[in-house]
Amino acid sequence: MNEWNVTNIPEIQPQIAAKCKEIGFPMPSDPYIGSLLKTLITSKPNSNLLELGTGIGLSLSWMLDGMDSKSRLTTIDNDQNLIDIAKGFFGTDNRINSICADGEDWILKYSGDKFDLIFADAWPGKYSRIDQTLDLVKSGGFYIIDDMILQANWPDRHEEKVKKLIDYLENREDFNLTKLNWSTGVIIATRKY
């Protein structure tokens, strides 16, 4: 088995990857996390999903590919230019609600249904407002984060924040947790019933 051979890539991926290079977007999502998201989302029909950190839509494309027609996805980013680029790729898909907002503010103000899966790919929901974000996960729902293995673009002392986050998640009694030393370092947490 070759786990690095990623299959079932969304058709839109080459166009998004080209746009990423064109604008010099420095934080593209890894295709392995995309494949994992797609696989997990496929297990959640008629789901309510949240992505914190839209970027230009690389992960979003995988998430959409795993969704059924009755599922809905809210994606948040604080950069209107990035939201506009993502809307250019997915603007006609009525399953998506793209929001330009400060992630922390959005998390604190959100009062809708809980989520079947949250992919926290931004500071809010991962390093800030973690308690409030985890409160938004349904029983049996997934909380997924990546970039848990040392990255070349990490700022000074970021490794300490990652260790603190991992320690915190390991000690939550309301979630079961799996850490994968794969891709960019992935944590999958599932809320207990």
Order of alpha helices (4+ residues) and beta strands (2+ residues): alpha-alpha-beta-alpha-beta-alpha-beta-alpha-beta-alpha-beta-alpha-beta-beta
